[in-house]
Amino acid sequence: MGHALGLADDAAEGARVRVEVLPGTEPFDAVVDSRNPYFIGLRGDDALYRFFGRNAFGAPVRIAVHQFAADADQKRTEHARQSWLTGLFS
């Protein structure tokens, strides 16, 4: 999942990264706040992004986005997440 997000193999917790992954949304700067083989947590200025690689256990991959910006567009972000996952795993 890290490569799909554009993360370097050595992007460990605390690393500052630029993520250009969700179609239709702007690239964002984030800090890797959690990372293991099955989970990546990114903390941006106005959102938390959680990537659950549960496919290793036969379950669907999930993304959770917790947006805090007053002008956050939840529907647009939801559509972008689904488009990205569909493209990645189709």
PyMOL commands that set and color helices and strands:
alter all, ss='L'
color gray80, all
select helices_A, chain A and resi 54-57+74-89
alter helices_A, ss='H'
color red, helices_A
select strands_A, chain A and resi 16-19+28-36+39-44+47-52+62-67
alter strands_A, ss='S'
color yellow, strands_A
deselect
rebuild
show_as cartoon
